[in-house]
């Protein structure tokens, strides 16, 4: 019975460790935030969004066209998922 308890204890510890938040270096966090920013804004760029910030214009250009950033339900879900990930990582928006 004690070997069963020790195996269960190890399993519980492993699960707790796997569920613990991973600490990223500030550089890794910044890289992840930049990737998420690009991914989110590329969805808007594909939909013809008229970007206002210098950063977005430098990356995606000043082009804008119909539907001017209106997203399909699927694209909006993607953006929502990306924003949730950005929020979870503490990324600025």
N, C-alpha and C positions, 0 to 999 in steps of 0.2 A: 504494500500500500504506500510506503514512503517513496518508492521509486516513481509511482504514479503522481504523487504530489509534487515531486521535484520536476518532473517533466511538465506538468501543468504550470508550475511556477515559472519555469523557463519560457514556456509559450506565452504566458501573460506578460512577462517582462519584455519579450521580443515584440509583442504587439504594442505595448506601451511605448517602446522606443521607436517603432515604425510610425506611430501616430504623432510623435513629438514634432513640433515645428523645426524645420531645418534652418540653422543660422547661416545666412549667406554673408560673404564679405560685401562691403559697400560697392566694390567694383562689380561683383557678380550681380548684385541687386540692380545696379544702374544698367548693366548690360541687358538683364531680363526686362527691365522697365522700358528701355529703348526698343527692344524687340517687340514688346506688346504694343507700344505706341505706334510703331511702324505698321504692325499687323492691323490694328484697329483703324488707323487712318487710311491705309490702302483700300479698305472696304469702302470708306467714304469717297476716296479718289475714284474708284471704279464706278461709283454712282454719280460722278460729276460734281461733287461738293466744291463750293467756292471757298477755299482756305483763306483765312485772314492772318494767321501768325506767320512770322518770318521763317520759322523752322519748317512748318508744313509747306510753305510756298517754295522753299529751297529744295525740299525733297520731292514734292509732287507737282510743283509748278502752279501757275496762276490760272490754269485752265479750269473752266467750269462749264457744264452743259447739262441739259435736261437728263435726268430728273432732279438735278441740283442737290444731290445728297439724300433724297428720299430713298429709304432702304426697303427692300422686300422684307417680309416677315422672317425669312431665313437669315438674311444678312443682319437684321436687327438682333436676332438671337445670338449670332456670332459676336456682334459688338457688345451685347450685354454680358456674355461669358468672358470676353476679354477685359471689360471694365471690372468685373468681379475679381478677376485674377490680379489686375492692377491694384485694386483696393486692398486685396489680401496681402500684397507685397509692399503696400505703402508707397506706390508709385504716384508721382505728381501728375495732375492732368491739367 
